[in-house]
Amino acid sequence: MSPIISSSELKNLSAENLIILDARVGKDIHQTYLEKHIKGARFIDLDKDLAEIGEDAAFGGRHPLPDITKFAQTLSNLGVSEDSHVVIYDDKNGANAAARAWWMLKSFGFKNVQVLDGGVQAAEKSGLEFSSGEESFEKSSVVKRESWLLPVKALEGVENELLSHSSTVVDVRDAYRYNGESEPIDLVAGHIPGAINIPFSENLDENGNFLKPEVLKQKYTEFLKDKPQHLIIHCGSGVTACHTILALNYAGFPIPDLYVGSWSEWSRREGKEIAREV
């Protein structure tokens, strides 16, 4: 199954086993969901459901993964079961939290998981039905997992891979953040020494939709020419990095490692070198 689904494809999907998740983020976002969402969509919260935020971002970053047993309970509360076909959307074409939810569901072991291309905006344009208020659904029972199935890297692992030149570490933040010109979210501007910058926006066309798989394949083949083929992807807090992991999977590449702590952890960890291009 393709990890990307168009709004027209979603419109024609059978309702059997289909679960739509609204993964938009922002201030008062649950109220935004209540006011208007794709009909039948269930709200999933980045900070509460897709992360387990600790006291110190220097150890785990701003959006650490939750305990996998807690995520299993979240899925049960949302009525998601092993045979569900899950489609996730946000309002940033996966760059907010839809791709993070996709990664977590895939890493939990779900096979039928897709992100809506173009997000909620594409859904509106295509004439998908919307509704308001809370949705009514039954809870499910999800088989428990002991660990995430997709590869993740801790800070020390990233550091070791860079020192041994055995991996390509990709920073998907905007170039101005990578360069150290300014930092709108974290405490320090700059990047991990040795990391290369491929902004997640490179995954999208001029309309904000994902590029075709063959185009993404060509772009990333060129980006990574003469570099170690083992990839570690990171961003600010391990959320937008999943957008590029999704794009790579869509293009037919193996799913790379995710550095969940990302820049939010590295930049706060005492003694870690910070590089800048300015």
BELVENBEL-V778079 format. One record per pair of residues at least 12 apart in sequence whose C-alpha atoms are under 7 Angstrom apart, sorted by the first residue. I is the first residue (numbers start at 0). J is the second residue. If there is no record, write none. Layout:
i=I j=J
i=I j=J
This chain:
i=0 j=111
i=1 j=113
i=1 j=249
i=2 j=112
i=2 j=113
i=2 j=114
i=2 j=249
i=3 j=113
i=3 j=114
i=3 j=115
i=3 j=116
i=4 j=113
i=4 j=114
i=4 j=115
i=4 j=116
i=5 j=115
i=5 j=116
i=6 j=115
i=6 j=116
i=6 j=121
i=6 j=122
i=6 j=125
i=7 j=125
i=10 j=127
i=16 j=82
i=16 j=83
i=16 j=84
i=17 j=83
i=17 j=84
i=17 j=85
i=18 j=83
i=18 j=84
i=18 j=85
i=18 j=86
i=19 j=39
i=19 j=40
i=19 j=41
i=19 j=85
i=19 j=86
i=19 j=87
i=20 j=40
i=20 j=41
i=20 j=42
i=20 j=43
i=20 j=86
i=20 j=87
i=20 j=88
i=21 j=40
i=21 j=41
i=21 j=42
i=21 j=43
i=21 j=87
i=21 j=88
i=21 j=89
i=22 j=42
i=22 j=43
i=22 j=44
i=22 j=87
i=22 j=88
i=22 j=89
i=22 j=96
i=22 j=97
i=23 j=89
i=23 j=90
i=23 j=95
i=23 j=96
i=24 j=45
i=24 j=95
i=33 j=131
i=33 j=132
i=33 j=133
i=34 j=131
i=34 j=132
i=35 j=129
i=35 j=130
i=35 j=131
i=36 j=129
i=36 j=130
i=36 j=131
i=37 j=128
i=37 j=129
i=37 j=130
i=38 j=128
i=38 j=129
i=38 j=130
i=39 j=134
i=41 j=77
i=41 j=134
i=45 j=96
i=48 j=70
i=48 j=73
i=49 j=64
i=49 j=65
i=49 j=100
i=50 j=62
i=50 j=63
i=50 j=64
i=50 j=65
i=51 j=63
i=51 j=64
i=51 j=65
i=56 j=263
i=56 j=264
i=57 j=264
i=57 j=265
i=57 j=267
i=57 j=268
i=58 j=264
i=59 j=260
i=59 j=264
i=60 j=236
i=60 j=260
i=60 j=261
i=60 j=263
i=60 j=264
i=61 j=236
i=61 j=263
i=62 j=236
i=62 j=237
i=63 j=259
i=63 j=260
i=67 j=144
i=67 j=145
i=67 j=146
i=68 j=143
i=68 j=144
i=71 j=141
i=71 j=143
i=75 j=138
i=75 j=139
i=75 j=140
i=75 j=141
i=76 j=138
i=76 j=139
i=77 j=138
i=78 j=136
i=78 j=137
i=78 j=138
i=78 j=139
i=79 j=139
i=80 j=139
i=80 j=140
i=80 j=141
i=81 j=109
i=81 j=141
i=83 j=111
i=84 j=111
i=84 j=112
i=85 j=111
i=85 j=112
i=85 j=113
i=86 j=112
i=86 j=113
i=86 j=114
i=86 j=115
i=87 j=113
i=87 j=114
i=87 j=115
i=88 j=114
i=88 j=115
i=88 j=118
i=88 j=119
i=89 j=118
i=89 j=119
i=90 j=118
i=90 j=119
i=90 j=120
i=91 j=118
i=92 j=116
i=92 j=117
i=92 j=118
i=93 j=114
i=93 j=242
i=94 j=239
i=94 j=242
i=95 j=238
i=95 j=239
i=96 j=238
i=97 j=114
i=98 j=114
i=98 j=241
i=98 j=242
i=98 j=245
i=99 j=238
i=99 j=241
i=101 j=113
i=101 j=114
i=102 j=241
i=106 j=147
i=106 j=148
i=106 j=149
i=107 j=147
i=107 j=148
i=108 j=148
i=116 j=208
i=116 j=209
i=117 j=207
i=117 j=208
i=150 j=255
i=150 j=256
i=150 j=257
i=151 j=256
i=151 j=257
i=151 j=258
i=152 j=256
i=152 j=257
i=152 j=258
i=153 j=258
i=161 j=193
i=165 j=227
i=166 j=227
i=166 j=228
i=166 j=229
i=166 j=230
i=166 j=231
i=167 j=226
i=167 j=227
i=167 j=228
i=167 j=229
i=167 j=230
i=167 j=231
i=168 j=194
i=168 j=195
i=168 j=230
i=168 j=231
i=168 j=232
i=169 j=194
i=169 j=195
i=169 j=196
i=169 j=197
i=169 j=231
i=169 j=232
i=169 j=233
i=170 j=194
i=170 j=195
i=170 j=196
i=170 j=197
i=170 j=232
i=170 j=233
i=170 j=234
i=171 j=196
i=171 j=197
i=171 j=198
i=171 j=199
i=171 j=233
i=171 j=234
i=171 j=240
i=172 j=198
i=172 j=199
i=172 j=234
i=172 j=235
i=173 j=198
i=174 j=196
i=174 j=198
i=176 j=188
i=176 j=189
i=177 j=189
i=177 j=190
i=177 j=196
i=178 j=190
i=178 j=275
i=178 j=276
i=178 j=277
i=179 j=275
i=179 j=276
i=179 j=277
i=180 j=277
i=185 j=263
i=187 j=266
i=189 j=273
i=189 j=274
i=189 j=275
i=190 j=273
i=190 j=274
i=190 j=275
i=191 j=273
i=191 j=274
i=192 j=272
i=192 j=273
i=192 j=274
i=199 j=242
i=199 j=243
i=202 j=215
i=202 j=246
i=212 j=249
i=212 j=250
i=213 j=250
i=215 j=250
i=216 j=250
i=230 j=255
i=230 j=256
i=231 j=255
i=231 j=256
i=231 j=257
i=231 j=258
i=232 j=255
i=232 j=256
i=232 j=257
i=232 j=258
i=233 j=257
i=233 j=258
i=233 j=259
i=233 j=261
i=234 j=261
i=234 j=262
i=235 j=261
i=235 j=262
i=235 j=263
i=236 j=259
i=236 j=260
i=236 j=261
i=236 j=262
i=236 j=263
i=237 j=258
i=237 j=259
i=237 j=260
i=237 j=261
